[in-house]
Amino acid sequence: MPRKKTDGKYKLKTHKATAKRFRLTGSGMLVRTKGGKSHLRRRTSKRTKRLLQEMIPVKGRGIIKRVHRLAPNLEK
């Protein structure tokens, strides 16, 4: 039985760790979460914990380019 010819294209796989860390806003801006939220938070102040909740816009052009390459199907 002859093999089916392939056209040389392949599906891009999403880097799951990147997809979980970054998000696109409605205007297309890339935002990220802050680190240090998992454990050892008993001593930190309530203000610091509240500041850890907010998303920060990603500024570096190189980082934005890398994130789009790792997660091409990033959704809003």
N, CA and C of each residue as an Amber inpcrd file, in Angstrom:
protein
   228
   0.8490000  -1.1860000   0.0000000   0.0000000   0.0000000   0.0000000
   0.8950000   1.2500000   0.0000000   0.6990000   2.1740000  -0.9240000
   1.5550000   3.3640000  -0.9860000   1.2450000   4.3310000   0.1490000
   2.2940000   4.9990000   0.5720000   2.1380000   5.9810000   1.6410000
   1.4730000   7.2460000   1.1310000   0.7630000   7.8920000   2.0340000
   0.1310000   9.1590000   1.6940000   1.1980000  10.2490000   1.6610000
   1.1910000  11.0760000   0.6400000   2.1880000  12.1330000   0.5270000
   1.8930000  13.2360000   1.5400000   2.9530000  13.7360000   2.1400000
   2.8030000  14.8550000   3.0690000   3.2620000  16.1210000   2.3810000
   2.6570000  17.2320000   2.7550000   3.0210000  18.4910000   2.1160000
   4.1340000  19.2230000   2.8660000   4.7240000  18.5760000   3.8550000
   5.8590000  19.1720000   4.5560000   5.4830000  20.0780000   5.7070000
   4.2060000  20.3500000   5.9130000   3.7810000  21.2300000   7.0070000
   3.4920000  20.4000000   8.2420000   3.5890000  21.0350000   9.3740000
   3.3390000  20.3340000  10.6230000   2.5870000  21.2610000  11.5670000
   1.9200000  20.6550000  12.5240000   1.1600000  21.4350000  13.4990000
   2.1020000  21.9880000  14.5580000   1.8540000  23.2250000  14.9590000
   2.6410000  23.8400000  16.0150000   2.0500000  23.4540000  17.3620000
   2.8930000  22.9880000  18.2430000   2.4320000  22.6120000  19.5760000
   2.6310000  23.7810000  20.5410000   1.6540000  23.9910000  21.3900000
   1.7180000  25.0670000  22.3790000   2.5630000  24.6200000  23.5620000
   3.4740000  25.4960000  23.9880000   4.2560000  25.2520000  25.2000000
   3.3410000  25.5540000  26.3830000   2.9240000  24.5000000  27.0940000
   1.8650000  24.6240000  28.0890000   2.2390000  25.5190000  29.2660000
   3.5040000  25.4930000  29.6880000   3.9210000  26.3470000  30.8090000
   3.7900000  27.8200000  30.4350000   4.1190000  28.1480000  29.1830000
   3.9840000  29.5260000  28.7160000   2.5120000  29.9250000  28.6330000
   1.6820000  29.0300000  28.1440000   0.2520000  29.3310000  28.0100000
  -0.4010000  29.5680000  29.3630000   0.1120000  28.9150000  30.4100000
  -0.4550000  29.0990000  31.7450000   0.0300000  30.3890000  32.4010000
   1.2010000  30.8660000  32.0200000   1.7830000  32.0470000  32.6720000
   1.3850000  33.3650000  32.0260000   1.0750000  33.3460000  30.7410000
   0.7880000  34.5790000  30.0070000  -0.6330000  34.5690000  29.4670000
  -1.1570000  35.7840000  29.2150000  -2.5020000  35.9400000  28.6910000
  -2.5360000  37.1790000  27.8040000  -3.4110000  37.1640000  26.8050000
  -3.6060000  38.3310000  25.9590000  -4.8400000  39.0870000  26.4210000
  -4.7460000  40.4060000  26.4760000  -5.9040000  41.2170000  26.8390000
  -6.7620000  41.4420000  25.6020000  -7.8790000  42.0920000  25.7820000
  -8.7640000  42.3820000  24.6630000  -8.1280000  43.2620000  23.6150000
  -7.2440000  44.1690000  24.0400000  -6.5690000  45.0590000  23.0980000
  -5.3270000  44.4100000  22.4820000  -5.0440000  43.1490000  22.8660000
  -3.9040000  42.4420000  22.2860000  -2.6120000  42.6030000  23.0580000
  -2.6820000  43.1800000  24.2560000  -1.4830000  43.3670000  25.0680000
  -1.1860000  42.0790000  25.8370000   0.0920000  41.7440000  25.9390000
   0.5110000  40.5280000  26.6300000   0.7380000  40.8520000  28.1000000
   0.0840000  40.0980000  28.9920000   0.2410000  40.3200000  30.4290000
   0.6940000  39.0240000  31.0900000   1.3520000  39.1820000  32.2240000
   1.8620000  38.0140000  32.9450000   1.4690000  38.1020000  34.4150000
   1.5210000  36.9450000  35.0900000   1.2460000  36.9100000  36.5170000
   2.5510000  37.0840000  37.2860000   2.4360000  37.4120000  38.5440000
   3.6230000  37.5560000  39.3840000   3.9530000  36.2250000  40.0350000
   5.2220000  36.0260000  40.3240000   5.6480000  34.8050000  40.9770000
   5.6260000  34.9600000  42.4840000   5.9080000  33.8740000  43.1980000
   5.9890000  33.9160000  44.6530000   4.6510000  33.8680000  45.3420000
   3.6650000  33.2000000  44.7230000   2.3340000  33.1560000  45.3120000
   1.9790000  31.7950000  45.8840000   2.8790000  30.8310000  45.7960000
   2.4900000  29.4640000  46.1220000   2.5890000  29.1300000  47.6080000
   3.7230000  29.4020000  48.2390000   3.8500000  29.0250000  49.6480000
   4.7460000  30.0400000  50.3710000   4.8900000  29.8640000  51.7010000
   5.6350000  30.7820000  52.5790000   5.0550000  32.1970000  52.5410000
   3.7300000  32.2810000  52.5730000   3.0780000  33.5850000  52.5250000
   2.4840000  34.0000000  53.8630000   2.7400000  33.2080000  54.8930000
   2.1490000  33.5270000  56.1810000   2.7480000  34.8060000  56.7680000
   4.0290000  35.0120000  56.5100000   4.7030000  36.1820000  57.0820000
   4.4830000  37.4540000  56.2670000   4.1260000  37.3220000  54.9930000
   3.9950000  38.5160000  54.1530000   2.7450000  39.3040000  54.5320000
   2.8320000  40.6070000  54.3270000   1.7250000  41.4760000  54.7070000
   0.5630000  41.3260000  53.7250000  -0.6100000  41.7820000  54.1710000
  -1.8010000  41.6820000  53.3240000  -1.6460000  42.5450000  52.0770000
  -0.9620000  43.6590000  52.2320000  -0.7450000  44.5550000  51.0900000
   0.1180000  43.8780000  50.0330000   1.1690000  43.2070000  50.4610000
   2.0470000  42.5080000  49.5370000   1.3070000  41.3900000  48.8250000
   0.4840000  40.6490000  49.5660000  -0.2890000  39.5590000  48.9740000
  -1.2930000  40.0980000  47.9580000  -1.8840000  41.2520000  48.2610000
  -2.8310000  41.8610000  47.3360000  -2.1320000  42.3180000  46.0610000
  -0.8910000  42.8290000  46.2090000  -0.1290000  43.2810000  45.0410000
   0.2960000  42.1160000  44.1540000   0.4100000  40.9250000  44.7350000
   0.7970000  39.7520000  43.9500000  -0.3240000  39.2750000  43.0360000
  -1.5590000  39.7170000  43.2830000  -2.7000000  39.2370000  42.4990000
  -2.7690000  39.8630000  41.1120000  -2.2520000  41.0900000  40.9600000
  -2.4730000  41.8010000  39.7060000  -1.5590000  41.3050000  38.5800000
  -2.0100000  41.5060000  37.3550000  -1.2640000  41.1210000  36.1590000
  -0.4100000  42.3010000  35.7050000   0.7720000  42.0010000  35.1920000
   1.7060000  43.0330000  34.7580000   1.8760000  42.9430000  33.2450000
   1.8280000  44.0710000  32.5320000   2.0850000  44.0100000  31.0850000
   3.5460000  43.6790000  30.8040000   3.7650000  42.8550000  29.7870000
   5.1220000  42.4800000  29.3890000   5.6530000  43.5790000  28.4740000
   6.8650000  44.0730000  28.7850000   7.3910000  45.2260000  28.0610000
   8.4250000  44.8710000  27.0030000   9.2840000  43.8950000  27.2800000
  10.3800000  43.6020000  26.3680000   9.9220000  43.0120000  25.0450000
  10.4110000  43.5820000  23.9300000  10.0130000  43.0920000  22.6130000
  10.4730000  41.6700000  22.3730000  11.6840000  41.3380000  22.8620000
  12.2200000  39.9980000  22.6670000  11.4260000  38.9460000  23.4130000
  10.9790000  39.2980000  24.6270000  10.1920000  38.3560000  25.4250000
   8.8230000  38.1370000  24.7810000   8.2210000  39.2140000  24.2790000
   6.9230000  39.1020000  23.6140000   7.0390000  38.1960000  22.3910000
   8.1300000  38.3750000  21.6410000   8.3670000  37.5630000  20.4520000
   8.5180000  36.0840000  20.8220000   9.2510000  35.8220000  21.9020000
   9.4730000  34.4440000  22.3470000   8.1790000  33.8000000  22.8170000
   7.3520000  34.5570000  23.5460000   6.0890000  34.0180000  24.0420000
   5.1630000  33.6790000  22.8740000   5.1150000  34.5470000  21.8570000
   4.2760000  34.2740000  20.6930000   4.7700000  33.0670000  19.9130000
   6.0750000  32.8370000  19.9480000   6.6290000  31.6580000  19.2710000
   6.3130000  30.3780000  20.0520000   6.3900000  30.4530000  21.3910000
   6.1260000  29.2830000  22.2190000   4.6360000  28.9530000  22.2970000
   3.8060000  29.9710000  22.3040000   2.3500000  29.7590000  22.3840000
   1.6690000  30.5050000  21.2460000   1.7220000  29.9360000  20.0320000
   1.1440000  30.6640000  18.8780000  -0.3720000  30.7720000  18.9360000
  -1.0280000  29.8750000  19.6450000  -2.4860000  29.8770000  19.7120000
  -2.9960000  30.4790000  21.0070000  -2.2340000  31.4370000  21.5500000
  -2.6020000  32.0520000  22.8230000  -3.9290000  32.7900000  22.6670000
  -4.8700000  32.4950000  23.5730000  -6.1930000  33.0910000  23.4880000
  -6.3600000  34.1720000  24.5420000  -7.4180000  34.9490000  24.3620000
  -7.7000000  36.0290000  25.3020000  -8.2750000  35.4920000  26.5700000
